[in-house]
Amino acid sequence: MTELKESKRFEIRFSEVDSMNIVWHGSYPLYFEDAREAFGKKYGLEYMNFFDEGYFAPLVELSIHYKNPIKYGLTPRIDIIYRPTESAKIVFDYEIHDAVDNTLIATGHSVQVFVDMNYQLIWDNPPFYKAWKEKYFGKK
């Protein structure tokens, strides 16, 4: 099966670290968001595409597992992996690694669903998303 993946290096800003020189836990969702945007740009699944088609894709699930701290001065790499599902949702797994020695820093998982412009949950794959899935994974 095709695996859709994107990687992105990022810099740690001084404003993201605490008094111990370690990245504050609340910064990780922002790193995941940056990865989703990089993935969307690479594979044509950008948020503005959703909006232009009449949908939003809010997060309904987000988990983070911290393995090692990120310290100021590191330039980590985040990998985002799309997990196919037949459901009308977007599922990603994440890994953050030290770009120098590849030490695993954190893992994560997110789920997004589709809602229309009236914020009503969409149970079936929107036509544009169904076409996107068929492009990368074929018809099911």
C-alpha positions as CSV (number, residue, x, y, z in Angstrom):
1,M,0.0,0.0,0.0
2,T,1.1,3.5,-0.7
3,E,2.4,5.5,2.3
4,L,2.0,9.2,2.2
5,K,4.6,10.9,4.3
6,E,6.2,14.3,4.6
7,S,9.1,15.5,6.8
8,K,10.0,19.0,7.9
9,R,12.8,20.4,10.0
10,F,11.9,23.3,12.4
11,E,13.7,25.7,14.6
12,I,13.1,26.0,18.3
13,R,12.3,29.6,19.3
14,F,13.4,31.0,22.6
15,S,9.8,31.8,23.4
16,E,8.9,28.1,23.2
17,V,11.2,27.0,26.1
18,D,10.7,27.1,29.8
19,S,13.1,28.0,32.6
20,M,14.8,24.6,32.2
21,N,15.6,25.4,28.6
22,I,13.1,22.6,27.5
23,V,10.3,23.1,25.0
24,W,6.9,23.7,26.8
25,H,4.5,20.8,26.2
26,G,1.9,23.1,24.7
27,S,4.2,23.9,21.7
28,Y,3.9,20.3,20.3
29,P,0.4,20.7,18.8
30,L,1.7,23.7,16.9
31,Y,4.5,21.6,15.5
32,F,1.9,19.0,14.4
33,E,-0.1,21.8,12.8
34,D,3.0,22.9,10.8
35,A,3.5,19.3,9.7
36,R,-0.2,19.0,8.5
37,E,0.3,22.2,6.5
38,A,3.5,20.8,4.9
39,F,1.7,17.6,4.1
40,G,-1.3,19.4,2.6
41,K,1.0,21.5,0.4
42,K,2.9,18.5,-0.8
43,Y,-0.2,16.3,-1.5
44,G,-2.9,18.8,-2.4
45,L,-4.9,18.6,0.8
46,E,-4.6,22.1,2.1
47,Y,-7.1,23.7,4.5
48,M,-8.1,26.3,1.9
49,N,-9.1,23.4,-0.4
50,F,-11.6,22.3,2.4
51,F,-12.9,25.8,2.8
52,D,-13.3,26.3,-1.0
53,E,-15.3,23.0,-1.2
54,G,-17.6,24.2,1.7
55,Y,-16.1,22.2,4.6
56,F,-14.0,22.6,7.7
57,A,-11.9,19.9,9.2
58,P,-11.6,20.4,13.0
59,L,-9.5,18.2,15.2
60,V,-11.5,15.8,17.3
61,E,-8.6,13.8,18.7
62,L,-5.0,14.7,19.5
63,S,-2.5,12.7,21.5
64,I,1.2,13.3,22.2
65,H,3.7,10.9,23.8
66,Y,6.8,12.6,25.1
67,K,10.0,10.5,24.9
68,N,12.9,12.9,25.2
69,P,13.0,16.7,25.8
70,I,13.6,19.2,23.0
71,K,16.0,21.9,24.1
72,Y,16.6,25.3,22.8
73,G,19.1,25.2,19.9
74,L,18.1,21.9,18.5
75,T,16.7,21.7,15.0
76,P,14.3,18.7,15.1
77,R,12.6,17.0,12.3
78,I,8.9,16.1,12.3
79,D,7.6,13.3,10.1
80,I,3.9,13.1,9.4
81,I,2.3,9.9,8.0
82,Y,-1.2,9.7,6.6
83,R,-3.3,6.7,7.8
84,P,-5.9,5.8,5.2
85,T,-9.4,5.0,6.4
86,E,-12.7,4.4,4.6
87,S,-14.4,6.8,7.1
88,A,-14.9,10.5,6.4
89,K,-12.0,11.6,8.5
90,I,-8.3,12.4,8.2
91,V,-5.9,10.5,10.4
92,F,-2.2,11.3,10.9
93,D,0.6,9.9,13.0
94,Y,3.6,12.0,13.9
95,E,7.2,11.4,15.0
96,I,9.6,14.1,16.1
97,H,13.3,13.2,15.9
98,D,16.6,15.0,16.6
99,A,17.8,15.8,13.1
100,V,21.4,15.2,14.2
101,D,21.3,11.7,15.8
102,N,17.7,10.7,15.0
103,T,16.8,10.2,18.7
104,L,13.0,9.8,19.0
105,I,11.7,12.9,20.9
106,A,7.9,12.4,20.6
107,T,5.1,10.6,18.8
108,G,1.6,11.7,18.2
109,H,-1.7,11.0,16.5
110,S,-4.6,13.2,15.3
111,V,-8.0,12.8,13.8
112,Q,-10.0,15.4,11.9
113,V,-13.6,15.1,10.8
114,F,-15.5,17.1,8.2
115,V,-18.2,19.6,9.1
116,D,-20.2,21.8,6.7
117,M,-20.3,25.6,6.8
118,N,-23.1,25.2,9.4
119,Y,-20.9,23.1,11.6
120,Q,-22.9,20.0,11.0
121,L,-20.9,16.7,11.0
122,I,-20.5,15.1,7.6
123,W,-20.8,11.3,7.8
124,D,-19.8,10.5,4.2
125,N,-16.5,11.4,2.5
126,P,-17.0,14.8,0.8
127,P,-16.7,14.4,-3.0
128,F,-13.3,16.3,-3.2
129,Y,-11.9,14.1,-0.4
130,K,-13.2,10.9,-2.0
131,A,-11.5,12.0,-5.3
132,W,-8.3,12.7,-3.4
133,K,-8.3,9.3,-1.8
134,E,-8.9,7.6,-5.1
135,K,-6.0,9.5,-6.6
136,Y,-3.5,8.1,-4.1
137,F,-5.1,4.8,-3.1
138,G,-7.3,3.8,-6.0
139,K,-11.0,2.8,-5.8
140,K,-12.2,0.7,-2.9
